[in-house]
Amino acid sequence: MGIITEKIIIDKIEEALTTIRPYLESDGGDIKLVEVTDDMIVKVKLIGACSSCDVSMMTLKNGVEVAIKSAVPEIKEVIDVTTL
């Protein structure tokens, strides 16, 4: 990825996270973008209540991943690095 392209992708991902952040915050949690790998995998860290929530994986796949892939269709997957 070129520097300009990478910046555009990160900006779009951050924008997508901004749209879902209020829902996470209403449950006492948040999310942080950690990295976008060269093979288009987004690594995020769930924070607060989201890091220990029983449905965090469902939130990640059905909420976060859908929002990010909608903004940047080239993204292959979104993974949580909270427990890594």
N, CA, C and O atoms as a GROMACS GRO file, in nm:
protein
  336
    1MET      N    1   0.083  -0.118   0.000
    1MET     CA    2   0.000   0.000   0.000
    1MET      C    3   0.087   0.124   0.000
    1MET      O    4   0.187   0.131   0.070
    2GLY      N    5   0.048   0.221  -0.078
    2GLY     CA    6   0.119   0.347  -0.076
    2GLY      C    7   0.076   0.428   0.046
    2GLY      O    8  -0.028   0.401   0.106
    3ILE      N    9   0.155   0.525   0.082
    3ILE     CA   10   0.128   0.604   0.202
    3ILE      C   11  -0.006   0.677   0.191
    3ILE      O   12  -0.082   0.680   0.287
    4ILE      N   13  -0.034   0.734   0.075
    4ILE     CA   14  -0.160   0.807   0.056
    4ILE      C   15  -0.278   0.711   0.063
    4ILE      O   16  -0.378   0.739   0.130
    5THR      N   17  -0.268   0.599  -0.006
    5THR     CA   18  -0.375   0.500  -0.004
    5THR      C   19  -0.397   0.448   0.137
    5THR      O   20  -0.512   0.434   0.180
    6GLU      N   21  -0.289   0.419   0.209
    6GLU     CA   22  -0.300   0.370   0.346
    6GLU      C   23  -0.371   0.471   0.435
    6GLU      O   24  -0.455   0.434   0.516
    7LYS      N   25  -0.337   0.598   0.419
    7LYS     CA   26  -0.401   0.704   0.498
    7LYS      C   27  -0.550   0.711   0.467
    7LYS      O   28  -0.630   0.727   0.559
    8ILE      N   29  -0.588   0.701   0.341
    8ILE     CA   30  -0.729   0.704   0.302
    8ILE      C   31  -0.804   0.586   0.364
    8ILE      O   32  -0.914   0.602   0.417
    9ILE      N   33  -0.744   0.467   0.359
    9ILE     CA   34  -0.807   0.348   0.415
    9ILE      C   35  -0.824   0.363   0.566
    9ILE      O   36  -0.931   0.335   0.619
   10ILE      N   37  -0.720   0.408   0.634
   10ILE     CA   38  -0.728   0.426   0.779
   10ILE      C   39  -0.834   0.531   0.814
   10ILE      O   40  -0.909   0.513   0.910
   11ASP      N   41  -0.840   0.638   0.739
   11ASP     CA   42  -0.942   0.742   0.763
   11ASP      C   43  -1.082   0.685   0.746
   11ASP      O   44  -1.171   0.715   0.825
   12LYS      N   45  -1.102   0.603   0.643
   12LYS     CA   46  -1.235   0.543   0.620
   12LYS      C   47  -1.271   0.445   0.731
   12LYS      O   48  -1.386   0.439   0.773
   13ILE      N   49  -1.173   0.369   0.778
   13ILE     CA   50  -1.198   0.275   0.888
   13ILE      C   51  -1.232   0.352   1.015
   13ILE      O   52  -1.326   0.317   1.086
   14GLU      N   53  -1.156   0.457   1.044
   14GLU     CA   54  -1.183   0.539   1.163
   14GLU      C   55  -1.323   0.601   1.155
   14GLU      O   56  -1.393   0.610   1.255
   15GLU      N   57  -1.361   0.643   1.036
   15GLU     CA   58  -1.494   0.700   1.016
   15GLU      C   59  -1.602   0.594   1.043
   15GLU      O   60  -1.703   0.624   1.106
   16ALA      N   61  -1.580   0.472   0.996
   16ALA     CA   62  -1.674   0.363   1.022
   16ALA      C   63  -1.683   0.333   1.171
   16ALA      O   64  -1.792   0.310   1.224
   17LEU      N   65  -1.569   0.334   1.239
   17LEU     CA   66  -1.569   0.311   1.384
   17LEU      C   67  -1.644   0.422   1.457
   17LEU      O   68  -1.711   0.397   1.557
   18THR      N   69  -1.633   0.544   1.407
   18THR     CA   70  -1.703   0.657   1.468
   18THR      C   71  -1.854   0.638   1.461
   18THR      O   72  -1.926   0.680   1.552
   19THR      N   73  -1.902   0.575   1.356
   19THR     CA   74  -2.047   0.555   1.342
   19THR      C   75  -2.101   0.450   1.440
   19THR      O   76  -2.216   0.457   1.481
   20ILE      N   77  -2.017   0.353   1.477
   20ILE     CA   78  -2.066   0.249   1.569
   20ILE      C   79  -2.021   0.273   1.713
   20ILE      O   80  -2.073   0.209   1.805
   21ARG      N   81  -1.928   0.362   1.732
   21ARG     CA   82  -1.875   0.389   1.867
   21ARG      C   83  -1.984   0.425   1.969
   21ARG      O   84  -1.977   0.377   2.082
   22PRO      N   85  -2.085   0.508   1.936
   22PRO     CA   86  -2.189   0.541   2.035
   22PRO      C   87  -2.260   0.417   2.091
   22PRO      O   88  -2.297   0.415   2.208
   23TYR      N   89  -2.279   0.316   2.009
   23TYR     CA   90  -2.344   0.193   2.056
   23TYR      C   91  -2.255   0.120   2.156
   23TYR      O   92  -2.304   0.067   2.257
   24LEU      N   93  -2.126   0.117   2.129
   24LEU     CA   94  -2.032   0.052   2.220
   24LEU      C   95  -2.022   0.131   2.350
   24LEU      O   96  -2.020   0.074   2.459
   25GLU      N   97  -2.016   0.263   2.338
   25GLU     CA   98  -2.004   0.348   2.456
   25GLU      C   99  -2.128   0.340   2.544
   25GLU      O  100  -2.118   0.350   2.666
   26SER      N  101  -2.245   0.321   2.483
   26SER     CA  102  -2.368   0.312   2.562
   26SER      C  103  -2.368   0.188   2.651
   26SER      O  104  -2.442   0.182   2.750
   27ASP      N  105  -2.286   0.089   2.616
   27ASP     CA  106  -2.273  -0.032   2.697
   27ASP      C  107  -2.146  -0.030   2.782
   27ASP      O  108  -2.110  -0.131   2.841
   28GLY      N  109  -2.080   0.085   2.788
   28GLY     CA  110  -1.961   0.098   2.872
   28GLY      C  111  -1.832   0.053   2.806
   28GLY      O  112  -1.734   0.022   2.875
   29GLY      N  113  -1.830   0.047   2.674
   29GLY     CA  114  -1.711   0.001   2.604
   29GLY      C  115  -1.666   0.099   2.497
   29GLY      O  116  -1.719   0.209   2.483
   30ASP      N  117  -1.567   0.056   2.423
   30ASP     CA  118  -1.514   0.136   2.312
   30ASP      C  119  -1.429   0.044   2.225
   30ASP      O  120  -1.413  -0.075   2.255
   31ILE      N  121  -1.375   0.099   2.119
   31ILE     CA  122  -1.292   0.022   2.027
   31ILE      C  123  -1.179   0.110   1.976
   31ILE      O  124  -1.197   0.231   1.958
   32LYS      N  125  -1.065   0.049   1.954
   32LYS     CA  126  -0.948   0.123   1.905
   32LYS      C  127  -0.890   0.049   1.786
   32LYS      O  128  -0.872  -0.073   1.790
   33LEU      N  129  -0.860   0.122   1.680
   33LEU     CA  130  -0.792   0.064   1.564
   33LEU      C  131  -0.646   0.044   1.601
   33LEU      O  132  -0.578   0.138   1.643
   34VAL      N  133  -0.597  -0.079   1.584
   34VAL     CA  134  -0.459  -0.111   1.616
   34VAL      C  135  -0.372  -0.110   1.492
   34VAL      O  136  -0.265  -0.050   1.490
   35GLU      N  137  -0.421  -0.177   1.386
   35GLU     CA  138  -0.338  -0.193   1.266
   35GLU      C  139  -0.422  -0.239   1.148
   35GLU      O  140  -0.524  -0.306   1.164
   36VAL      N  141  -0.377  -0.201   1.030
   36VAL     CA  142  -0.429  -0.258   0.906
   36VAL      C  143  -0.309  -0.327   0.841
   36VAL      O  144  -0.212  -0.261   0.805
   37THR      N  145  -0.317  -0.458   0.826
   37THR     CA  146  -0.204  -0.533   0.773
   37THR      C  147  -0.197  -0.518   0.621
   37THR      O  148  -0.292  -0.474   0.557
   38ASP      N  149  -0.083  -0.557   0.565
   38ASP     CA  150  -0.065  -0.550   0.420
   38ASP      C  151  -0.163  -0.640   0.346
   38ASP      O  152  -0.197  -0.613   0.230
   39ASP      N  153  -0.209  -0.747   0.411
   39ASP     CA  154  -0.306  -0.836   0.347
   39ASP      C  155  -0.451  -0.798   0.382
   39ASP      O  156  -0.542  -0.880   0.373
   40MET      N  157  -0.470  -0.670   0.423
   40MET     CA  158  -0.602  -0.610   0.443
   40MET      C  159  -0.683  -0.674   0.555
   40MET      O  160  -0.804  -0.695   0.542
   41ILE      N  161  -0.616  -0.704   0.663
   41ILE     CA  162  -0.683  -0.749   0.784
   41ILE      C  163  -0.675  -0.635   0.884
   41ILE      O  164  -0.567  -0.580   0.909
   42VAL      N  165  -0.789  -0.601   0.941
   42VAL     CA  166  -0.795  -0.493   1.039
   42VAL      C  167  -0.787  -0.554   1.178
   42VAL      O  168  -0.862  -0.646   1.212
   43LYS      N  169  -0.695  -0.501   1.258
   43LYS     CA  170  -0.681  -0.544   1.397
   43LYS      C  171  -0.734  -0.433   1.486
   43LYS      O  172  -0.692  -0.317   1.474
   44VAL      N  173  -0.826  -0.470   1.574
   44VAL     CA  174  -0.884  -0.373   1.666
   44VAL      C  175  -0.871  -0.425   1.809
   44VAL      O  176  -0.847  -0.543   1.832
   45LYS      N  177  -0.886  -0.334   1.901
   45LYS     CA  178  -0.884  -0.371   2.043
   45LYS      C  179  -1.013  -0.322   2.106
   45LYS      O  180  -1.045  -0.203   2.104
   46LEU      N  181  -1.088  -0.416   2.162
   46LEU     CA  182  -1.209  -0.381   2.235
   46LEU      C  183  -1.168  -0.334   2.374
   46LEU      O  184  -1.080  -0.393   2.438
   47ILE      N  185  -1.232  -0.228   2.421
   47ILE     CA  186  -1.193  -0.162   2.545
   47ILE      C  187  -1.313  -0.159   2.641
   47ILE      O  188  -1.428  -0.158   2.598
   48GLY      N  189  -1.283  -0.159   2.770
   48GLY     CA  190  -1.387  -0.147   2.871
   48GLY      C  191  -1.477  -0.269   2.874
   48GLY      O  192  -1.430  -0.382   2.863
   49ALA      N  193  -1.606  -0.245   2.888
   49ALA     CA  194  -1.703  -0.354   2.898
   49ALA      C  195  -1.701  -0.443   2.775
   49ALA      O  196  -1.733  -0.562   2.784
   50CYS      N  197  -1.664  -0.388   2.661
   50CYS     CA  198  -1.662  -0.466   2.537
   50CYS      C  199  -1.556  -0.576   2.540
   50CYS      O  200  -1.570  -0.679   2.474
   51SER      N  201  -1.450  -0.555   2.616
   51SER     CA  202  -1.342  -0.653   2.618
   51SER      C  203  -1.380  -0.781   2.690
   51SER      O  204  -1.319  -0.885   2.667
   52SER      N  205  -1.480  -0.775   2.776
   52SER     CA  206  -1.519  -0.894   2.852
   52SER      C  207  -1.664  -0.935   2.829
   52SER      O  208  -1.714  -1.027   2.895
   53CYS      N  209  -1.730  -0.870   2.738
   53CYS     CA  210  -1.871  -0.898   2.710
   53CYS      C  211  -1.887  -1.035   2.644
   53CYS      O  212  -1.807  -1.074   2.560
   54ASP      N  213  -1.993  -1.105   2.685
   54ASP     CA  214  -2.020  -1.238   2.630
   54ASP      C  215  -2.051  -1.235   2.480
   54ASP      O  216  -2.027  -1.333   2.409
   55VAL      N  217  -2.104  -1.125   2.433
   55VAL     CA  218  -2.141  -1.117   2.292
   55VAL      C  219  -2.044  -1.031   2.212
   55VAL      O  220  -2.077  -0.983   2.103
   56SER      N  221  -1.924  -1.011   2.264
   56SER     CA  222  -1.829  -0.923   2.195
   56SER      C  223  -1.791  -0.975   2.057
   56SER      O  224  -1.770  -0.895   1.966
   57MET      N  225  -1.781  -1.107   2.040
   57MET     CA  226  -1.746  -1.161   1.909
   57MET      C  227  -1.859  -1.136   1.809
   57MET      O  228  -1.834  -1.107   1.692
   58MET      N  229  -1.982  -1.146   1.855
   58MET     CA  230  -2.096  -1.118   1.767
   58MET      C  231  -2.097  -0.968   1.731
   58MET      O  232  -2.122  -0.932   1.616
   59THR      N  233  -2.069  -0.883   1.829
   59THR     CA  234  -2.060  -0.739   1.802
   59THR      C  235  -1.950  -0.711   1.701
   59THR      O  236  -1.968  -0.631   1.610
   60LEU      N  237  -1.837  -0.777   1.718
   60LEU     CA  238  -1.723  -0.757   1.630
   60LEU      C  239  -1.757  -0.797   1.486
   60LEU      O  240  -1.731  -0.721   1.393
   61LYS      N  241  -1.814  -0.913   1.468
   61LYS     CA  242  -1.843  -0.964   1.333
   61LYS      C  243  -1.966  -0.898   1.271
   61LYS      O  244  -1.963  -0.861   1.154
   62ASN      N  245  -2.074  -0.884   1.348
   62ASN     CA  246  -2.200  -0.834   1.292
   62ASN      C  247  -2.212  -0.682   1.294
   62ASN      O  248  -2.294  -0.626   1.222
   63GLY      N  249  -2.131  -0.616   1.374
   63GLY     CA  250  -2.137  -0.470   1.380
   63GLY      C  251  -2.013  -0.406   1.323
   63GLY      O  252  -2.019  -0.335   1.223
   64VAL      N  253  -1.902  -0.431   1.388
   64VAL     CA  254  -1.776  -0.366   1.352
   64VAL      C  255  -1.730  -0.408   1.212
   64VAL      O  256  -1.703  -0.323   1.127
   65GLU      N  257  -1.723  -0.538   1.188
   65GLU     CA  258  -1.673  -0.586   1.059
   65GLU      C  259  -1.764  -0.541   0.944
   65GLU      O  260  -1.714  -0.503   0.838
   66VAL      N  261  -1.894  -0.546   0.964
   66VAL     CA  262  -1.987  -0.503   0.860
   66VAL      C  263  -1.968  -0.355   0.828
   66VAL      O  264  -1.965  -0.316   0.712
   67ALA      N  265  -1.954  -0.272   0.932
   67ALA     CA  266  -1.936  -0.128   0.911
   67ALA      C  267  -1.805  -0.098   0.838
   67ALA      O  268  -1.801  -0.016   0.748
   68ILE      N  269  -1.699  -0.167   0.879
   68ILE     CA  270  -1.568  -0.143   0.816
   68ILE      C  271  -1.567  -0.192   0.672
   68ILE      O  272  -1.518  -0.122   0.583
   69LYS      N  273  -1.620  -0.312   0.646
   69LYS     CA  274  -1.622  -0.364   0.509
   69LYS      C  275  -1.713  -0.280   0.419
   69LYS      O  276  -1.690  -0.272   0.299
   70SER      N  277  -1.813  -0.220   0.478
   70SER     CA  278  -1.901  -0.132   0.401
   70SER      C  279  -1.824  -0.008   0.356
   70SER      O  280  -1.842   0.040   0.245
   71ALA      N  281  -1.739   0.044   0.445
   71ALA     CA  282  -1.660   0.162   0.414
   71ALA      C  283  -1.541   0.131   0.324
   71ALA      O  284  -1.504   0.211   0.238
   72VAL      N  285  -1.482   0.012   0.345
   72VAL     CA  286  -1.362  -0.029   0.270
   72VAL      C  287  -1.381  -0.176   0.228
   72VAL      O  288  -1.338  -0.266   0.299
   73PRO      N  289  -1.444  -0.198   0.113
   73PRO     CA  290  -1.474  -0.335   0.069
   73PRO      C  291  -1.352  -0.426   0.053
   73PRO      O  292  -1.365  -0.548   0.054
   74GLU      N  293  -1.234  -0.367   0.039
   74GLU     CA  294  -1.113  -0.448   0.021
   74GLU      C  295  -1.070  -0.520   0.149
   74GLU      O  296  -0.987  -0.611   0.144
   75ILE      N  297  -1.125  -0.479   0.262
   75ILE     CA  298  -1.090  -0.542   0.390
   75ILE      C  299  -1.140  -0.687   0.389
   75ILE      O  300  -1.255  -0.714   0.355
   76LYS      N  301  -1.052  -0.778   0.427
   76LYS     CA  302  -1.086  -0.921   0.427
   76LYS      C  303  -1.147  -0.965   0.559
   76LYS      O  304  -1.238  -1.048   0.560
   77GLU      N  305  -1.097  -0.910   0.670
   77GLU     CA  306  -1.142  -0.957   0.800
   77GLU      C  307  -1.108  -0.852   0.906
   77GLU      O  308  -1.017  -0.772   0.890
   78VAL      N  309  -1.185  -0.855   1.014
   78VAL     CA  310  -1.158  -0.771   1.129
   78VAL      C  311  -1.138  -0.866   1.247
   78VAL      O  312  -1.222  -0.951   1.275
   79ILE      N  313  -1.024  -0.851   1.316
   79ILE     CA  314  -0.997  -0.938   1.430
   79ILE      C  315  -0.970  -0.854   1.554
   79ILE      O  316  -0.920  -0.742   1.547
   80ASP      N  317  -1.004  -0.913   1.668
   80ASP     CA  318  -0.984  -0.849   1.797
   80ASP      C  319  -0.852  -0.896   1.856
   80ASP      O  320  -0.829  -1.016   1.869
   81VAL      N  321  -0.767  -0.803   1.893
   81VAL     CA  322  -0.638  -0.839   1.952
   81VAL      C  323  -0.641  -0.823   2.105
   81VAL      O  324  -0.536  -0.832   2.169
   82THR      N  325  -0.758  -0.799   2.162
   82THR     CA  326  -0.771  -0.780   2.305
   82THR      C  327  -0.716  -0.897   2.384
   82THR      O  328  -0.649  -0.880   2.485
   83THR      N  329  -0.746  -1.018   2.337
   83THR     CA  330  -0.706  -1.137   2.411
   83THR      C  331  -0.577  -1.199   2.360
   83THR      O  332  -0.534  -1.302   2.412
   84LEU      N  333  -0.516  -1.140   2.259
   84LEU     CA  334  -0.392  -1.197   2.205
   84LEU      C  335  -0.273  -1.164   2.290
   84LEU      O  336  -0.161  -1.204   2.259
   0.00000   0.00000   0.00000
